[in-house]
């Protein structure tokens, strides 16, 4: 906990007395704190050329939290989004590697993977469901456990005459499913927890 710039637990006008020694901030901003989210995991991205293939390897390690990422509400999720382009900036076609599911909204179908606790409503069959207070079944739990590392590989088609290529990996945190946020009128922006760009053959 960071040092506080005050010396009271209770305001003086309410009878508080100065406390000896250094006090520390006890606020818990959680997922609203961008700096905290950006210091939650370690991501490593590498890219290699093999013929006309650009191979991108990404590892995400939950080494700084001591709990699952993301945690708390099952509406929260993190999305690893991987993109690739040639030296001229033209997008490359994905040949292999997982894609993001439809419920990720504007990221749906893009190369990457999701870290989330996905629930199905036992009454309606809705999946994923935001109504976690109703009878639900855990369909998948792909959150990163403490000290766990998730590794994934993506292969892109790079023309043989290309001067080189580049790949970008972004780990994006979202407060809730995009459809739910639109229904509720929530405007919380996505937060980029980590981002790396690597270049090869340039």
Legacy VTK file of the C-alpha trace (Angstrom):
# vtk DataFile Version 3.0
C-alpha trace
ASCII
DATASET POLYDATA
POINTS 202 float
0.000 0.000 0.000
1.434 3.404 -0.933
2.250 5.980 1.768
-0.539 8.408 2.590
-0.111 12.192 2.540
-2.160 12.613 5.736
-1.679 11.729 9.400
-5.259 11.072 10.501
-7.583 8.096 10.337
-10.432 10.341 11.514
-10.737 13.984 10.483
-9.597 16.415 13.244
-12.967 18.205 13.204
-14.517 14.870 14.157
-12.120 14.264 17.018
-9.273 12.574 15.165
-5.750 12.771 16.526
-2.478 12.673 14.556
-1.095 9.150 14.325
2.596 8.475 14.896
4.624 7.003 12.056
3.791 6.696 8.382
0.199 5.903 7.420
-0.615 3.969 4.254
-3.503 4.349 1.833
-6.172 1.668 2.305
-8.348 2.496 -0.685
-9.187 -0.399 -2.988
-9.764 1.003 -6.493
-9.597 -2.462 -8.088
-10.437 -2.665 -11.777
-10.985 1.095 -11.986
-7.239 1.627 -11.464
-5.503 1.510 -14.848
-2.023 1.471 -13.312
-2.967 -1.538 -11.181
-4.276 -3.446 -14.212
-1.163 -2.622 -16.231
0.969 -4.064 -13.444
-1.009 -7.311 -13.082
0.630 -9.648 -15.607
3.762 -10.093 -17.694
3.322 -10.608 -21.426
6.001 -11.782 -23.863
5.550 -11.750 -27.640
7.907 -13.212 -30.251
7.641 -13.530 -34.028
9.588 -15.710 -36.460
9.560 -16.248 -40.207
9.271 -19.732 -41.674
8.972 -19.576 -45.454
5.857 -17.556 -46.145
4.581 -17.991 -42.609
4.775 -15.424 -39.811
4.602 -17.339 -36.538
3.635 -15.379 -33.449
4.001 -16.786 -29.941
2.477 -15.024 -26.954
2.799 -15.912 -23.285
0.842 -14.207 -20.514
1.939 -14.843 -16.922
-0.125 -13.865 -13.896
2.896 -13.133 -11.701
1.898 -9.994 -9.806
-1.580 -10.465 -8.325
-1.822 -13.552 -6.098
-5.322 -14.336 -7.449
-7.070 -15.134 -10.716
-7.048 -12.584 -13.532
-9.612 -11.266 -13.963
-11.286 -11.666 -10.596
-14.515 -10.630 -8.802
-17.591 -10.351 -11.073
-17.831 -13.023 -13.809
-18.836 -10.232 -16.184
-15.228 -9.111 -16.243
-12.936 -10.577 -18.860
-9.615 -9.993 -20.549
-9.021 -10.507 -24.257
-5.723 -11.235 -25.926
-5.948 -9.710 -29.414
-3.237 -10.558 -31.958
-2.855 -8.763 -35.270
-0.208 -9.016 -37.997
0.732 -7.052 -41.094
3.441 -6.925 -43.736
6.142 -4.251 -43.852
3.781 -1.995 -45.809
1.116 -2.249 -43.134
-1.243 -4.560 -45.024
-3.072 -6.991 -42.697
-2.071 -10.644 -42.923
-4.492 -13.557 -43.156
-4.633 -15.863 -40.144
-3.832 -19.484 -40.966
-3.842 -21.024 -37.496
-4.534 -20.102 -33.904
-7.647 -19.511 -31.839
-10.166 -16.769 -32.517
-12.096 -14.630 -30.069
-15.723 -15.734 -29.524
-18.799 -13.874 -30.761
-19.646 -12.478 -27.330
-16.460 -10.362 -27.333
-18.348 -7.888 -29.511
-16.114 -5.735 -31.682
-13.207 -8.176 -31.227
-15.222 -11.220 -32.331
-13.437 -13.453 -34.821
-10.057 -11.810 -34.425
-7.022 -13.966 -33.603
-6.587 -14.301 -29.873
-8.070 -15.830 -26.770
-10.190 -14.813 -23.832
-9.623 -15.090 -20.095
-12.990 -15.350 -18.404
-15.381 -17.345 -16.246
-18.223 -18.128 -18.624
-21.608 -18.996 -17.116
-24.767 -20.490 -18.665
-28.197 -19.610 -17.282
-29.817 -22.922 -16.293
-33.323 -21.497 -16.841
-32.931 -19.761 -20.199
-29.828 -21.411 -21.644
-28.285 -17.985 -22.260
-24.512 -18.228 -22.567
-22.635 -16.321 -21.399
-25.077 -14.925 -18.896
-24.833 -11.743 -16.874
-27.412 -13.018 -14.351
-24.921 -14.833 -12.143
-27.275 -14.645 -9.132
-29.597 -17.184 -10.810
-28.960 -20.931 -11.127
-25.977 -21.173 -13.474
-23.489 -23.703 -14.784
-19.825 -22.889 -15.315
-19.230 -23.559 -19.007
-15.579 -22.555 -19.028
-13.072 -20.953 -16.699
-10.086 -19.727 -18.678
-8.972 -17.090 -16.187
-5.280 -16.983 -15.389
-4.618 -18.515 -11.976
-1.969 -16.974 -9.755
1.527 -17.644 -11.144
0.103 -19.502 -14.147
1.326 -18.892 -17.693
-0.852 -19.180 -20.771
0.926 -19.735 -24.098
-0.642 -19.467 -27.529
0.583 -19.506 -31.137
-0.790 -17.767 -34.220
0.286 -18.330 -37.806
-0.204 -15.744 -40.543
0.272 -15.905 -44.306
3.129 -13.597 -45.321
3.739 -13.196 -49.083
7.170 -14.437 -50.146
7.945 -11.105 -51.771
7.170 -9.147 -48.593
10.064 -7.212 -47.071
9.080 -8.392 -43.604
6.220 -8.360 -41.173
5.135 -7.309 -37.736
2.760 -8.549 -35.085
1.038 -6.802 -32.205
-0.381 -8.474 -29.109
-2.731 -6.541 -26.828
-4.283 -7.718 -23.581
-7.533 -5.808 -23.155
-9.643 -5.707 -19.978
-13.390 -5.162 -20.269
-15.713 -4.546 -17.323
-18.633 -6.526 -18.736
-19.866 -8.164 -21.916
-20.195 -5.534 -24.609
-23.866 -6.320 -25.200
-24.641 -5.870 -21.495
-22.748 -2.570 -21.387
-24.744 -1.283 -24.345
-28.032 -2.338 -22.720
-27.092 -0.646 -19.439
-25.606 2.446 -21.008
-22.264 1.847 -19.314
-19.427 3.805 -20.907
-16.407 2.362 -19.089
-13.618 2.201 -21.677
-11.582 -0.907 -22.382
-8.238 -0.840 -20.586
-5.084 -2.123 -22.275
-3.264 -4.185 -19.643
-0.269 -4.949 -21.876
0.749 -4.299 -25.472
3.770 -5.351 -27.522
4.765 -5.055 -31.172
7.506 -7.191 -32.704
9.024 -6.967 -36.186
10.860 -9.509 -38.308
12.751 -9.299 -41.590
12.763 -5.497 -41.715
LINES 1 203
202 0 1 2 3 4 5 6 7 8 9 10 11 12 13 14 15 16 17 18 19 20 21 22 23 24 25 26 27 28 29 30 31 32 33 34 35 36 37 38 39 40 41 42 43 44 45 46 47 48 49 50 51 52 53 54 55 56 57 58 59 60 61 62 63 64 65 66 67 68 69 70 71 72 73 74 75 76 77 78 79 80 81 82 83 84 85 86 87 88 89 90 91 92 93 94 95 96 97 98 99 100 101 102 103 104 105 106 107 108 109 110 111 112 113 114 115 116 117 118 119 120 121 122 123 124 125 126 127 128 129 130 131 132 133 134 135 136 137 138 139 140 141 142 143 144 145 146 147 148 149 150 151 152 153 154 155 156 157 158 159 160 161 162 163 164 165 166 167 168 169 170 171 172 173 174 175 176 177 178 179 180 181 182 183 184 185 186 187 188 189 190 191 192 193 194 195 196 197 198 199 200 201
